[in-house]
Amino acid sequence: MLKVNDINVYYGSIHAIKGISFEVKQGEIVTLIGANGAGKSTILNTVSGLLTSRTGSITFHDKPINGVAAHRIVANGLAQVPEGRRVFLQMTVEENLEMGAFTRKVSEIDGALENVYERFPRLKERRKQIAGTLSGGEQQMLAMGRALMSKPELLMLDEPSMGLAPLLVEQIFDIIKELNAAGTTILLVEQNAQMALSVADRGYVLETGKIVTAANASDLLNNDAVKKAYLGG
């Protein structure tokens, strides 16, 4: 579904992503793990069109998306939930969700809202509430719901557990598994490597802008070097 080949991304003179290649197959959950500053978020932002690679190619369903405007990439079926949630704090829950449907036909929005409310009942309870007054967990649900409004085939999640209590982290990961079971392919960036690898099919380990290990998630969970560096083992 998604193929990333030899991308190199710079912030000014800083070489942040160094010749990275990976792929995500339809129906998978694939996770990128690594320390802060390893380049995980930069990769997602490059795939989604917010940053540009100087080299290589990115294809989605075998069509190149290098240089394609971010909103067109969303319209093609690829959506991102950004790190830190970034909901529109002064708008209501429902207004935030409607913003996520900017690529949909007006006639489809009500049905999309109902689908999101079915997935996140708490958002329906708070649909008229200002987003800035929600808890961190509710804002994360809202950010995910907003992305789902575009009906993505591939959903990219950037640090969905960040700042959440352990119980809420479990809820978010349950939702990730449910979304995948319902047919959404997932590319997951997550600091909590244990949780990420427990739900993923495959994983890539990043260090300073390079992929250093790639394997099935179960193998990474049992990899001594990965355990020591990321799993507290």
Backbone hydrogen bonds in HBPLUS format (Angstrom, degrees):
<---DONOR---> <-ACCEPTOR-->    atom                        ^
c    i                          cat <-CA-CA->   ^        H-A-AA   ^      H-
h    n   atom  resd res      DA  || num        DHA   H-A  angle D-A-AA Bond
n    s   type  num  typ     dist DA aas  dist angle  dist       angle   num
A0061-HIS N   A0001-MET O   2.66 MM  60  4.81 162.6  1.69 145.0 151.4     1
A0002-LEU N   A0024-VAL O   3.00 MM  22  5.05 168.7  2.01 148.7 152.3     2
A0024-VAL N   A0002-LEU O   2.85 MM  22  5.05 155.5  1.91 145.1 150.0     3
A0003-LYS N   A0059-THR O   2.92 MM  56  5.23 161.7  1.95 150.2 154.4     4
A0059-THR N   A0003-LYS O   2.88 MM  56  5.23 161.8  1.91 149.7 155.9     5
A0004-VAL N   A0022-PHE O   2.81 MM  18  5.24 174.3  1.81 174.1 172.0     6
A0022-PHE N   A0004-VAL O   2.86 MM  18  5.24 145.1  1.98 134.8 144.6     7
A0005-ASN N   A0057-SER O   2.82 MM  52  5.21 169.8  1.83 168.3 166.6     8
A0057-SER N   A0005-ASN O   2.94 MM  52  5.21 150.1  2.03 140.2 150.0     9
A0007-ILE N   A0020-ILE O   3.03 MM  13  5.31 162.6  2.06 141.1 139.2    10
A0019-GLY N   A0007-ILE O   2.96 MM  12  4.97 112.9  2.43 125.6 139.8    11
A0020-ILE N   A0007-ILE O   3.14 MM  13  5.31 144.4  2.27 146.8 140.3    12
A0054-ARG N   A0008-ASN O   2.84 MM  46  5.65 163.0  1.86 170.4 165.4    13
A0009-VAL N   A0017-ILE O   3.07 MM   8  4.87 141.5  2.22 118.4 129.7    14
A0016-ALA N   A0009-VAL O   2.84 MM   7  5.65 126.3  2.13 143.9 160.3    15
A0017-ILE N   A0009-VAL O   3.14 MM   8  4.87 163.5  2.17 135.8 138.3    16
A0011-TYR N   A0014-ILE O   2.86 MM   3  5.07 154.2  1.92 145.6 153.4    17
A0014-ILE N   A0011-TYR O   3.01 MM   3  5.07 160.0  2.05 127.7 125.2    18
A0018-LYS N   A0209-GLY O   2.86 MM 191  5.39 176.0  1.86 143.5 143.7    19
A0028-GLU N   A0025-LYS O   3.14 MM   3  5.74 162.4  2.17 141.4 141.5    20
A0186-ILE N   A0028-GLU O   2.96 MM 158  6.32 167.8  1.98 157.4 161.1    21
A0201-ASP N   A0029-ILE O   2.73 MM 172  5.41 167.4  1.75 149.1 152.5    22
A0202-ARG N   A0029-ILE O   3.45 MM 173  6.91 158.6  2.50 149.8 155.5    23
A0030-VAL N   A0186-ILE O   2.94 MM 156  6.29 164.0  1.96 156.3 158.4    24
A0188-LEU N   A0030-VAL O   2.76 MM 158  6.08 166.2  1.78 159.3 163.9    25
A0031-THR N   A0202-ARG O   3.05 MM 171  6.52 159.3  2.09 147.1 152.3    26
A0204-TYR N   A0031-THR O   2.91 MM 173  6.39 151.2  2.00 158.6 168.0    27
A0032-LEU N   A0188-LEU O   2.80 MM 156  6.23 153.3  1.87 155.4 162.1    28
A0033-ILE N   A0204-TYR O   2.95 MM 171  6.33 166.3  1.97 165.6 170.2    29
A0206-LEU N   A0033-ILE O   2.82 MM 173  6.15 164.7  1.85 163.6 168.9    30
A0038-ALA N   A0035-ALA O   3.10 MM   3  5.54 146.2  2.22 140.4 137.3    31
A0209-GLY N   A0038-ALA O   2.80 MM 171  5.24 142.2  1.94 129.9 136.7    32
A0043-ILE N   A0039-GLY O   3.07 MM   4  6.28 149.6  2.16 148.8 155.6    33
A0044-LEU N   A0040-LYS O   3.28 MM   4  6.73 161.4  2.32 150.5 154.0    34
A0045-ASN N   A0041-SER O   2.91 MM   4  6.14 164.6  1.93 155.3 159.8    35
A0046-THR N   A0042-THR O   2.96 MM   4  6.09 137.3  2.14 139.8 150.8    36
A0046-THR N   A0043-ILE O   3.13 MM   3  5.11 127.2  2.42  94.8 108.8    37
A0047-VAL N   A0043-ILE O   2.95 MM   4  6.25 160.9  1.98 155.4 160.2    38
A0048-SER N   A0044-LEU O   2.93 MM   4  6.12 157.7  1.98 151.6 157.8    39
A0050-LEU N   A0045-ASN O   2.79 MM   5  5.09 132.8  2.02 161.7 169.7    40
A0051-LEU N   A0045-ASN O   3.05 MM   6  5.66 138.8  2.23 125.7 122.7    41
A0049-GLY N   A0046-THR O   3.21 MM   3  5.22 159.4  2.25 101.6 107.7    42
A0065-ILE N   A0058-ILE O   2.83 MM   7  5.79 165.4  1.86 159.0 159.3    43
A0060-PHE N   A0063-LYS O   2.88 MM   3  5.28 160.1  1.91 145.0 144.1    44
A0063-LYS N   A0060-PHE O   3.13 MM   3  5.28 160.1  2.17 105.5 111.7    45
A0068-VAL N   A0065-ILE O   3.15 MM   3  5.15 166.6  2.17 118.4 120.0    46
A0072-ARG N   A0069-ALA O   2.97 MM   3  5.40 131.1  2.22 109.2 122.5    47
A0073-ILE N   A0069-ALA O   3.11 MM   4  6.49 146.6  2.22 150.3 160.5    48
A0073-ILE N   A0070-ALA O   3.13 MM   3  5.09 121.3  2.49  94.0 108.7    49
A0074-VAL N   A0070-ALA O   3.08 MM   4  6.44 154.0  2.15 150.4 156.9    50
A0075-ALA N   A0071-HIS O   3.10 MM   4  6.31 155.6  2.16 135.9 142.4    51
A0076-ASN N   A0072-ARG O   2.99 MM   4  6.22 130.7  2.24 135.9 148.5    52
A0076-ASN N   A0073-ILE O   3.12 MM   3  5.03 131.3  2.36  92.2 105.6    53
A0078-LEU N   A0073-ILE O   3.34 MM   5  5.95 153.4  2.41 140.6 143.3    54
A0077-GLY N   A0074-VAL O   2.95 MM   3  5.34 160.1  1.99 111.5 118.1    55
A0153-GLU N   A0077-GLY O   2.79 MM  76  5.10 149.5  1.88 124.4 132.6    56
A0154-LEU N   A0077-GLY O   3.08 MM  77  6.43 163.5  2.11 164.6 169.5    57
A0079-ALA N   A0154-LEU O   3.07 MM  75  6.53 158.5  2.12 164.5 170.6    58
A0156-MET N   A0079-ALA O   2.80 MM  77  6.13 167.6  1.82 159.0 163.3    59
A0081-VAL N   A0156-MET O   2.73 MM  75  6.13 160.3  1.77 168.9 175.9    60
A0158-ASP N   A0081-VAL O   3.03 MM  77  6.02 153.8  2.10 162.5 168.5    61
A0085-ARG N   A0082-PRO O   3.17 MM   3  5.51 141.8  2.32 135.3 131.6    62
A0086-ARG N   A0084-GLY O   2.68 MM   2  5.64 143.2  1.81 110.4  98.1    63
A0091-MET N   A0088-PHE O   3.13 MM   3  5.61 162.2  2.16 117.2 122.7    64
A0132-GLY N   A0089-LEU O   2.88 MM  43  4.14 140.4  2.04 137.0 126.3    65
A0131-ALA N   A0091-MET O   2.82 MM  40  5.96 178.0  1.82 157.1 156.7    66
A0096-ASN N   A0092-THR O   2.96 MM   4  6.23 156.6  2.02 150.5 156.5    67
A0093-VAL N   A0129-GLN O   2.92 MM  36  5.94 133.5  2.14 155.3 166.7    68
A0097-LEU N   A0093-VAL O   3.03 MM   4  6.37 159.3  2.08 150.5 155.9    69
A0094-GLU N   A0127-ARG O   2.97 MM  33  4.97 157.8  2.02 144.6 138.6    70
A0098-GLU N   A0094-GLU O   2.90 MM   4  6.15 158.2  1.95 149.2 155.4    71
A0099-MET N   A0095-GLU O   3.03 MM   4  6.26 143.1  2.17 142.3 151.6    72
A0099-MET N   A0096-ASN O   3.14 MM   3  5.16 123.6  2.47  94.1 108.4    73
A0100-GLY N   A0097-LEU O   2.96 MM   3  5.20 130.6  2.21 101.3 114.7    74
A0101-ALA N   A0098-GLU O   3.02 MM   3  5.19 154.4  2.09 104.2 112.4    75
A0104-ARG N   A0101-ALA O   2.94 MM   3  5.25 159.8  1.98 114.1 120.8    76
A0108-GLU N   A0105-LYS O   2.87 MM   3  5.33 154.8  1.93 113.7 122.1    77
A0109-ILE N   A0106-VAL O   3.26 MM   3  5.49 157.4  2.31 108.1 114.3    78
A0112-ALA N   A0108-GLU O   3.03 MM   4  6.24 152.3  2.11 148.6 157.1    79
A0113-LEU N   A0109-ILE O   2.84 MM   4  6.10 156.2  1.89 155.8 162.1    80
A0114-GLU N   A0110-ASP O   3.05 MM   4  6.33 159.8  2.09 148.4 153.1    81
A0115-ASN N   A0111-GLY O   3.06 MM   4  6.31 151.6  2.14 143.0 150.6    82
A0116-VAL N   A0112-ALA O   3.05 MM   4  6.36 155.4  2.11 148.2 154.2    83
A0117-TYR N   A0113-LEU O   2.85 MM   4  6.12 163.3  1.88 155.9 161.0    84
A0118-GLU N   A0114-GLU O   2.88 MM   4  6.02 143.6  2.01 142.2 151.8    85
A0119-ARG N   A0115-ASN O   3.10 MM   4  6.34 146.8  2.22 138.7 147.2    86
A0119-ARG N   A0116-VAL O   3.06 MM   3  5.02 117.7  2.47  93.4 108.8    87
A0120-PHE N   A0116-VAL O   2.73 MM   4  5.95 149.6  1.82 151.1 161.0    88
A0123-LEU N   A0120-PHE O   2.97 MM   3  5.58 137.6  2.15 117.1 127.6    89
A0124-LYS N   A0121-PRO O   3.08 MM   3  5.19 122.8  2.42  96.9 111.2    90
A0125-GLU N   A0121-PRO O   3.14 MM   4  6.54 153.9  2.21 149.6 156.3    91
A0126-ARG N   A0122-ARG O   3.14 MM   4  6.35 138.5  2.32 137.8 148.5    92
A0127-ARG N   A0124-LYS O   3.38 MM   3  4.96 167.1  2.40 104.8 103.4    93
A0129-GLN N   A0126-ARG O   2.88 MM   3  5.11 161.3  1.92 115.6 121.6    94
A0133-THR N   A0130-ILE O   3.01 MM   3  5.75 163.4  2.04 122.2 127.6    95
A0134-LEU N   A0131-ALA O   3.10 MM   3  5.47 167.9  2.11 115.5 119.0    96
A0139-GLN N   A0135-SER O   2.87 MM   4  6.15 154.6  1.93 151.7 159.2    97
A0140-GLN N   A0136-GLY O   2.97 MM   4  6.24 146.7  2.08 143.3 152.3    98
A0141-MET N   A0137-GLY O   3.02 MM   4  6.33 155.1  2.09 145.2 151.6    99
A0142-LEU N   A0138-GLU O   2.88 MM   4  6.13 150.7  1.97 144.2 152.9   100
A0143-ALA N   A0139-GLN O   2.86 MM   4  6.12 155.0  1.92 146.1 152.4   101
A0144-MET N   A0140-GLN O   3.00 MM   4  6.23 157.6  2.05 147.4 153.3   102
A0145-GLY N   A0141-MET O   2.77 MM   4  5.97 159.0  1.82 147.4 154.2   103
A0146-ARG N   A0142-LEU O   2.77 MM   4  5.94 156.3  1.83 150.0 156.3   104
A0147-ALA N   A0143-ALA O   3.17 MM   4  6.39 155.5  2.23 140.7 146.2   105
A0148-LEU N   A0144-MET O   2.96 MM   4  6.26 152.7  2.03 147.5 155.7   106
A0149-MET N   A0145-GLY O   3.09 MM   4  6.34 128.4  2.37 141.7 154.3   107
A0149-MET N   A0146-ARG O   3.26 MM   3  5.29 140.0  2.43  95.2 106.1   108
A0150-SER N   A0147-ALA O   3.20 MM   3  5.92 161.6  2.24 116.2 120.9   109
A0151-LYS N   A0148-LEU O   2.91 MM   3  5.19 162.3  1.94 114.8 119.5   110
A0185-THR N   A0153-GLU O   2.98 MM  32  6.12 157.2  2.03 165.8 159.7   111
A0155-LEU N   A0185-THR O   2.84 MM  30  6.23 165.6  1.86 163.7 163.5   112
A0187-LEU N   A0155-LEU O   2.99 MM  32  6.28 161.1  2.02 146.3 149.7   113
A0157-LEU N   A0187-LEU O   2.92 MM  30  6.35 155.1  1.98 154.0 162.0   114
A0189-VAL N   A0157-LEU O   2.82 MM  32  6.03 172.4  1.82 177.3 179.3   115
A0159-GLU N   A0189-VAL O   2.71 MM  30  5.53 155.9  1.77 138.3 145.7   116
A0162-MET N   A0159-GLU O   3.23 MM   3  5.52 166.1  2.25 114.0 118.3   117
A0164-LEU N   A0161-SER O   3.14 MM   3  5.62 162.3  2.17 141.1 137.9   118
A0168-LEU N   A0165-ALA O   2.96 MM   3  5.37 119.0  2.35 110.7 125.6   119
A0169-VAL N   A0165-ALA O   2.95 MM   4  6.24 151.3  2.03 154.2 163.4   120
A0170-GLU N   A0166-PRO O   3.09 MM   4  6.39 157.3  2.14 148.4 152.8   121
A0171-GLN N   A0167-LEU O   3.15 MM   4  6.48 151.4  2.23 140.2 147.9   122
A0172-ILE N   A0168-LEU O   2.89 MM   4  6.17 160.3  1.93 154.4 158.7   123
A0173-PHE N   A0169-VAL O   3.00 MM   4  6.26 161.1  2.03 152.5 157.5   124
A0174-ASP N   A0170-GLU O   2.91 MM   4  6.10 144.0  2.04 143.3 153.6   125
A0175-ILE N   A0171-GLN O   3.00 MM   4  6.30 151.2  2.08 145.8 153.4   126
A0176-ILE N   A0172-ILE O   2.96 MM   4  6.32 150.4  2.05 144.5 153.0   127
A0177-LYS N   A0173-PHE O   3.07 MM   4  6.29 159.2  2.11 144.0 148.2   128
A0178-GLU N   A0174-ASP O   2.95 MM   4  6.23 153.7  2.02 144.9 152.7   129
A0179-LEU N   A0175-ILE O   2.84 MM   4  6.07 162.2  1.87 156.1 160.1   130
A0180-ASN N   A0176-ILE O   3.05 MM   4  6.25 160.8  2.09 148.1 153.2   131
A0181-ALA N   A0177-LYS O   2.89 MM   4  6.09 157.8  1.94 147.5 154.1   132
A0182-ALA N   A0178-GLU O   2.97 MM   4  6.17 136.9  2.16 142.1 153.5   133
A0182-ALA N   A0179-LEU O   3.17 MM   3  5.10 127.9  2.46  91.5 105.2   134
A0184-THR N   A0179-LEU O   3.08 MM   5  5.63 165.1  2.10 145.2 141.3   135
A0183-GLY N   A0180-ASN O   2.94 MM   3  5.18 160.0  1.98 107.5 113.5   136
A0193-ALA N   A0191-GLN O   2.90 MM   2  5.57 120.6  2.26 112.4  95.5   137
A0196-ALA N   A0192-ASN O   3.00 MM   4  6.24 166.7  2.01 156.8 161.2   138
A0197-LEU N   A0193-ALA O   2.88 MM   4  5.93 170.7  1.89 153.6 155.7   139
A0198-SER N   A0194-GLN O   3.08 MM   4  6.11 135.9  2.29 136.0 147.8   140
A0199-VAL N   A0196-ALA O   3.30 MM   3  5.65 147.3  2.41 103.6 111.9   141
A0200-ALA N   A0196-ALA O   3.07 MM   4  6.10 135.9  2.27 143.9 156.7   142
A0217-ALA N   A0201-ASP O   2.99 MM  16  5.43 172.1  2.00 118.8 120.8   143
A0203-GLY N   A0215-ALA O   2.92 MM  12  5.78 164.8  1.94 173.9 177.3   144
A0215-ALA N   A0203-GLY O   3.13 MM  12  5.78 159.8  2.17 158.0 164.3   145
A0205-VAL N   A0213-THR O   2.79 MM   8  5.07 168.6  1.80 153.6 156.1   146
A0212-VAL N   A0205-VAL O   2.84 MM   7  5.78 158.7  1.88 160.0 167.3   147
A0207-GLU N   A0210-LYS O   2.85 MM   3  5.40 157.2  1.90 155.6 163.0   148
A0210-LYS N   A0207-GLU O   2.97 MM   3  5.40 154.4  2.04 118.4 126.4   149
A0219-ASP N   A0216-ASN O   3.02 MM   3  5.30 122.9  2.36 103.2 117.4   150
A0220-LEU N   A0216-ASN O   3.06 MM   4  6.44 153.5  2.13 153.0 161.0   151
A0221-LEU N   A0217-ALA O   2.95 MM   4  6.24 150.1  2.05 149.7 157.8   152
A0222-ASN N   A0219-ASP O   3.13 MM   3  5.19 134.7  2.35  95.6 108.0   153
A0223-ASN N   A0220-LEU O   3.17 MM   3  4.86 164.1  2.19  99.2 103.9   154
A0227-LYS N   A0223-ASN O   2.80 MM   4  6.00 162.4  1.83 160.7 166.6   155
A0228-LYS N   A0224-ASP O   2.95 MM   4  6.12 164.9  1.98 148.9 152.5   156
A0229-ALA N   A0225-ALA O   3.03 MM   4  6.16 158.8  2.08 144.0 149.8   157
A0230-TYR N   A0226-VAL O   2.81 MM   4  5.65 163.7  1.84 153.4 157.8   158
A0231-LEU N   A0227-LYS O   2.97 MM   4  4.47 141.9  2.12 115.8 125.7   159
A0233-GLY N   A0227-LYS O   2.94 MM   6  4.76 170.1  1.95 122.2 120.4   160
